[in-house]
Amino acid sequence: MITTAAPSLPTAAGVLTEFSGSAQAMSLVGFTAVATVTLLLCVMTGPDRDDLDEFYTGYSSLSPLRNGLAIAGDYISAATVLGTGGVIALFGYDGVVLALSTALSLMLLMFLLAEPLRNAGRFTMGDALARRMPGRTVRITACVVTIAALMPMMLVQLAGTGDLLAFILGFSNDSLKTGVVVIVGALMIGYAAIGGMKGTALIQIIKIVMLLGSGGIIAVLILDRFDWDLGLLLGAAAANSGVGSGYLHSGLQFSGGPYPELDMISAELTVVLGGACLPHVTMRMYTARSARQIRRSLSWAVPSVALFVLVISVVGFGATALIGREVIAAADPQGNTAYLLGSMAAFGTEVSTAETLLFTTVATAVFLTLLASVAGMILACANSLAHDVFAAVASAPLTPRREMTIARLSAGAVGVTAIVLATLVQNRSLQPLVTLSFCLGASAIAPALVYSLFWRRYTRTGLMCTLIGGTLAVLVLMTGTNLVSGSPYAAFPRADFNWFPFTTTGLVSIPLGFACGWLGTVWSGRGRAEEQRRQYEAVEARILAGAARRSTGN
């Protein structure tokens, strides 16, 4: 049955926590407008001819500022906006550490991997790995790991689209949620297939500007309500948290586990190593014309992400201070609605037309974040399928036109698969899927990239062991976490096969990923390692010193 009234939530501290009919109507108009305009922009800026460089990299034509904003847009997903904001609102200090880890991850990419990735790769992660070890097996495995790492994140954000619109527009019908997922998923496929790299970059730029602009204004309103006294804001948040001073100290988020300190270290390590190594983020490194340009691009991306970390921290604490932790948890046990509730609560009990318009902008920015994030992930998977699988296994080199056609068809196939799976999991806890993506990025992709770019003796066997071993370690360990079973908010809350003591697998699976690569290289023998050393020395200047890239990939 469709609920036509606005979601009714308790009020606290004299603030509004209901979405009025005008806010709902304006949000619906905003969602429709942004979907229409962004799709039109993708059509206008997408490739107008069959050119692989244009589709995969947009001819590297973006300025450092625009490319940096696009990187920040790809990096800040809906999981960051809603999930991290919720963790801050519910767990205080632990959530801030998580948000800071997100910014630190991008800094790690900037200072360690960005330039070598840009120099070694051309279109995909498979290009970067195959620079030293060309061959079909490496490319196909890289494609499989790419899809395995990004598909869970796509499911979370597609399913979250239905929940987001249901929460804002005031309906609870599961069929309507499914319809929203299908329609929005089709729109995301269009972004990726039509716009290519340049079109999706434009959407990411619009998204990050809207997020920073609207979120920044909300943060200013919240700080103004507390007379710009950060101590007063934090004190009010702790008082309304229900846990007192523990809200402002480490350990609240993982206090139910047997080893809370280690659990927190595991989570932060996973975010730091995994966030920036996910393929939809690293593919942006290939859009820069030179090593200098990628440095300048990231010099814009890192401050943008850092600024947004400050924004969601203020909004998260403000949500708890103004409406209370209990109200936030009642709306969503994971806190995914805290960012929107905090934005609404910033206005007080009486909301003007201008404030309703501002909230509409905030909600539309979150909606666009969902659209843009999944579109970027679909594009990364489609590019890898077309370039690393179909082009690699073809008996004869594919023409640019045929490869572009395959890439667009791959975008449709990946998108449809994501839509179907999202409709199947939308009524379950999706936190395990988010964690799975970050764990795969940290345990399989990060070790493979670090070894491939910097270890001279790294062999093909070592690379395969890293990718496969790291992936299997995460999949096996994840089944035993309390995110899958053994807790009220698990994916299977009625089952209990929880045997792994940590919420994330990083503390164990990351060392295993690196160890698998080292053991595989040792197992290859001294002769193969020496051969790889010589091959690496032949391309070392190209990878590390920023020499011009080859015109064709391996």
FENTACOR-V74359 format. One record per residue. N is the residue number from 1. PSI is psi in whole degrees, -180 to 180 (NA if undefined). Layout:
# FENTACOR-V74359
N:PSI, N:PSI
This chain:
# FENTACOR-V74359
1:137, 2:133, 3:118, 4:-22, 5:157, 6:148, 7:127, 8:122, 9:155, 10:155, 11:153, 12:143, 13:30, 14:40, 15:163, 16:130, 17:28, 18:148, 19:115, 20:167, 21:-37, 22:-37, 23:-40, 24:-46, 25:-45, 26:-35, 27:-42, 28:-42, 29:-42, 30:-44, 31:-47, 32:-43, 33:-46, 34:-35, 35:-42, 36:-47, 37:-44, 38:-36, 39:-39, 40:-41, 41:-37, 42:-41, 43:-41, 44:-33, 45:-8, 46:169, 47:134, 48:7, 49:171, 50:82, 51:119, 52:-41, 53:-36, 54:-42, 55:-45, 56:-34, 57:-4, 58:30, 59:18, 60:39, 61:-7, 62:139, 63:162, 64:-38, 65:-50, 66:-40, 67:-38, 68:-41, 69:-36, 70:-40, 71:-46, 72:-39, 73:-43, 74:-37, 75:-39, 76:100, 77:176, 78:-29, 79:-34, 80:-48, 81:-53, 82:-47, 83:-53, 84:-39, 85:-39, 86:-40, 87:-39, 88:-45, 89:-38, 90:-33, 91:4, 92:-113, 93:-45, 94:-37, 95:-38, 96:-41, 97:-40, 98:-44, 99:-42, 100:-34, 101:-34, 102:-46, 103:-39, 104:-35, 105:-43, 106:-34, 107:-37, 108:-42, 109:-42, 110:-46, 111:-21, 112:-47, 113:-23, 114:-54, 115:-48, 116:-36, 117:-46, 118:-38, 119:-33, 120:-33, 121:171, 122:-56, 123:-38, 124:172, 125:-33, 126:-35, 127:-45, 128:-41, 129:-33, 130:-4, 131:-42, 132:-32, 133:72, 134:150, 135:158, 136:-40, 137:-44, 138:-45, 139:-44, 140:-43, 141:-41, 142:-39, 143:-44, 144:-44, 145:-37, 146:-49, 147:-40, 148:-34, 149:-33, 150:-28, 151:-45, 152:-41, 153:-37, 154:-42, 155:-43, 156:-45, 157:-31, 158:-48, 159:-35, 160:-26, 161:-46, 162:-44, 163:-39, 164:-50, 165:-36, 166:-40, 167:-43, 168:-43, 169:-11, 170:35, 171:158, 172:8, 173:125, 174:-33, 175:-38, 176:-39, 177:-43, 178:-42, 179:-40, 180:-44, 181:-44, 182:-47, 183:-47, 184:-38, 185:-41, 186:-38, 187:-41, 188:-38, 189:-42, 190:-42, 191:-51, 192:-45, 193:-36, 194:-46, 195:-28, 196:-158, 197:-41, 198:-42, 199:-45, 200:-32, 201:-41, 202:-41, 203:-41, 204:-38, 205:-46, 206:-42, 207:-49, 208:-35, 209:-43, 210:-42, 211:-49, 212:-40, 213:-54, 214:-42, 215:-38, 216:-41, 217:-41, 218:-43, 219:-40, 220:-43, 221:-41, 222:-46, 223:-36, 224:-34, 225:-21, 226:26, 227:32, 228:28, 229:103, 230:-36, 231:-38, 232:-41, 233:-48, 234:-39, 235:-41, 236:-38, 237:-43, 238:-39, 239:-35, 240:5, 241:-22, 242:-3, 243:5, 244:-140, 245:-19, 246:-22, 247:-29, 248:15, 249:161, 250:146, 251:-9, 252:-42, 253:-37, 254:22, 255:-20, 256:-9, 257:168, 258:-27, 259:74, 260:-39, 261:-46, 262:-35, 263:-41, 264:-42, 265:-42, 266:-44, 267:-45, 268:-40, 269:-40, 270:-43, 271:-45, 272:-45, 273:-31, 274:-35, 275:-50, 276:-9, 277:-2, 278:141, 279:-31, 280:-19, 281:-47, 282:-26, 283:-22, 284:-19, 285:-25, 286:-2, 287:-2, 288:145, 289:-27, 290:168, 291:-37, 292:-39, 293:-36, 294:-33, 295:-45, 296:-37, 297:-46, 298:-24, 299:-19, 300:-37, 301:-45, 302:-49, 303:-34, 304:-45, 305:-42, 306:-41, 307:-40, 308:-32, 309:-42, 310:-41, 311:-51, 312:-25, 313:-46, 314:-44, 315:-40, 316:-49, 317:-38, 318:-39, 319:-45, 320:-41, 321:-36, 322:-36, 323:-14, 324:148, 325:-35, 326:-41, 327:-42, 328:-45, 329:-32, 330:-36, 331:-38, 332:119, 333:-27, 334:-6, 335:17, 336:-16, 337:2, 338:-39, 339:-43, 340:-41, 341:-41, 342:-38, 343:-43, 344:-40, 345:-24, 346:-19, 347:-17, 348:-162, 349:-28, 350:124, 351:125, 352:172, 353:-39, 354:-40, 355:-36, 356:-40, 357:-39, 358:-44, 359:-38, 360:-40, 361:-41, 362:-48, 363:-39, 364:-38, 365:-41, 366:-42, 367:-44, 368:-32, 369:-43, 370:-47, 371:-52, 372:-40, 373:-48, 374:-37, 375:-43, 376:-39, 377:-40, 378:-43, 379:-42, 380:-44, 381:-43, 382:-43, 383:-41, 384:-42, 385:-48, 386:-46, 387:-37, 388:-24, 389:-67, 390:-43, 391:-30, 392:-36, 393:-8, 394:141, 395:-27, 396:153, 397:136, 398:144, 399:153, 400:-39, 401:-44, 402:-40, 403:-38, 404:-39, 405:-43, 406:-39, 407:-42, 408:-40, 409:-37, 410:-38, 411:-42, 412:-43, 413:-45, 414:-44, 415:-45, 416:-42, 417:-44, 418:-40, 419:-47, 420:-47, 421:-36, 422:-38, 423:-25, 424:-27, 425:3, 426:-19, 427:8, 428:166, 429:129, 430:0, 431:-37, 432:-32, 433:-42, 434:-47, 435:-39, 436:-45, 437:-48, 438:-38, 439:-40, 440:-40, 441:-40, 442:-32, 443:-24, 444:-51, 445:-46, 446:-48, 447:-40, 448:-42, 449:-44, 450:-48, 451:-45, 452:-36, 453:-23, 454:-17, 455:116, 456:-35, 457:4, 458:130, 459:170, 460:-42, 461:-41, 462:-41, 463:-46, 464:-40, 465:-37, 466:-52, 467:-48, 468:-45, 469:-44, 470:-40, 471:-47, 472:-38, 473:-44, 474:-46, 475:-40, 476:-48, 477:-34, 478:-33, 479:-22, 480:2, 481:162, 482:-2, 483:-23, 484:-42, 485:167, 486:8, 487:158, 488:-25, 489:16, 490:165, 491:-34, 492:79, 493:-22, 494:-10, 495:163, 496:88, 497:38, 498:108, 499:-12, 500:132, 501:-7, 502:157, 503:-38, 504:162, 505:-6, 506:-40, 507:-27, 508:-45, 509:-30, 510:-51, 511:-36, 512:-40, 513:-46, 514:-39, 515:-38, 516:-41, 517:-41, 518:-45, 519:-40, 520:-38, 521:-43, 522:-41, 523:-27, 524:-23, 525:157, 526:-37, 527:-46, 528:-37, 529:-40, 530:-38, 531:-43, 532:-34, 533:-43, 534:-40, 535:-39, 536:-42, 537:-27, 538:-27, 539:5, 540:-43, 541:-37, 542:-42, 543:-45, 544:-28, 545:-1, 546:29, 547:163, 548:145, 549:159, 550:156, 551:-18, 552:152, 553:169, 554:NA
